């Protein structure tokens, strides 16, 4: 295990230290002598967001499958950790090897959101890498950008040596091959710039968006790294299809991920089976831009339906017309999360403009299905500021929402975001509404959408404003990004982190008028991003814009024939499979008399900084990976039956945790110990197992690393949860390095609280270890 350059004192002082320790299950570690090239997969957002991103999982797996190449993860530290890294002179490091960012061969940033640009700059600064490509020299890493934002890289060209446009899995493999052949930085950059889909800023070339022709040529990874802390999407999220040909005219993903390509049913099923075994997750999500368009949706739903409900299925946002009784039936047969639909516009006219293709009848028909299936909560997405929007379209959001609320009767959330005319969409030349007009719409909706069952949510107009500026920005904006970062902008996508002042100052300092970027654009001149060949023809986009203005529909090329966007050429085309016979992934298991076991576990090293909830989740996943057949609770959402002794306070290590585990299949305790022990992450050991029921603990014994002395007067108290607890009621014994603290009426006191209050030489939590749990007879 590589040493963390950040000490325990620092880890204890920051929020969620589990973000910074690495060593997770399925993390890839390679011996130094076998590695010739190191890639840093840098994600300009926090661990919880980056670890949820499917693209990072694909690239991590692709690169680490290559002998001699080691891809490691680097996420943006939260403000407190960023300050600690700076103050400690430590610098940003990777999770796997704890290697400083500046010592990688290639640092690749995934850019999925324009508001992450200042975070990229801060990460470069923290990593000790010169900000501008022009300032980097031999010995510096090659800094590469990829991800959706690179379809318009103009505002960030100065900061990158190379830009990857399009899908990255083949590109990174080819980059790794270049690194195998040469060590010289300039030679590497020159050779990488020759790869299809790679652009070298300043070069007089027309880079073409890279497309992976057949997703089955690269099965989705199954050995997913299991996060230490709960993340945004804590589940097996498997990409079942890429691209969409519905042709919604506002949707950038629908244009820049064409053509539509499915993974085969067999490939998806194989990955799912492997991923369940490799991770121990109990939630599966199928990822696609429009999941109900999957040709084998019914087959796969039947196949992954878990009769015991021990594994749940997540379904992302659905098109209203995609909800058939069968789909709703399936979703309700698994767990019942909130249902989400995206009508986007509230009037038939505006839906025709955006080519949404669904009608109010579709919406109400779907509504009655989900209501009948017992859903209690529904979320609807709308946009404001769409081309040709009139007052009546905004008013209609209120009328339609109220009509839906009246029929649905459950909790209805209306989520409204501002339209951004994105590059390479038919609306790329259109005007974006100014923040003030956007705010007016929100105020109107707040005033007119008052209903006891409706909750209105909206995206901050300032964020939409900035996203719009940078989406359609030019090279001048790189100065603004730099000035904003210098003024303190960092992790801008987080509401509590957004620094509006820094952005205002940055625009003023650089003399750039932000509102000018919202204006409609001339169709007679190239746009700042049109030096890129997105493969979607400009004439198609112009034609679609015209059709929008006339409210003319454009059909789905999958079902109604090619509509001439220009993407499909040679062997690039839509890939759609047929329905096949279902292959059940789960089987009902016969019930047996449960056998109870008490397993002794530890919580050591950096895992002392993991919350009790995350610790318990780690243990549950280890049990599932081990193949031990745990007993689940009954009811609609079964949960693994697992009870444990009260966990130690944050930062305290433990050699004495106990869990009660009931198994449906009786085994020798030694086998339970061995099977579970093999599957636990570093920092947790299984140290004992007996066939018994967990007793009631009455005290814990703690040992400290350094000796301490206490000065406690009779009658002294410690405040806990609003109550003053008499210390003498709890502290049963102490000497200069141990303490025995009682549990009374389900309450106990932390040894750190006692040390803090009564020791002349206060110790930190990380210097304390729970060494024994005393059970009553
Ligand atoms: S080229 Fe034709 S078939 Fe291919 S994605 Fe475009 S519209 Fe569809």
Boltz pocket constraint, residues with backbone or C-beta under 6 A from the ligand:
constraints:
  - pocket:
      binder: B
      contacts: [[A, 245], [A, 258], [A, 259], [A, 260], [A, 557], [A, 558], [A, 561], [A, 562], [A, 563], [A, 564], [A, 565], [A, 566], [A, 567], [A, 568], [A, 573], [A, 574]]
      max_distance: 6.0
